[in-house]
Amino acid sequence: MRDWDLLVVAGPSGVGKSHLSYPLAQHFGVAITEVDDLLHSVEALTTEAQQPMIHYWRTHPEAQDFPPEQILPIHLDVCAHCSPRLLP
């Protein structure tokens, strides 16, 4: 028995989200969706010209070397641009 409709497992890369979430999904008999899969789907349905922020990380490889305080606002901007394409 579960009293939730959506369980979000979040955290930085490499902390074990997938290691935890796949057995949990199997235990509860629920589907799992990784945010990266959603982002790649939205990228495949748009072009850089149409949605430059959604394609930001692919088109700005130098950004991986930015300090965390510069990366966070970019992540939030990418999420803001993805949300309307993922939510009904």
Secondary structure, DSSP 8 states (H G I E B T S, - for coil): ----S------STTSSHHHHHHHHHHHHT-----HHHHHHHHHHHS-TTT-TTTTHHHH-GGGGGS-HHHHHHHHHHHHHHHHHHH--
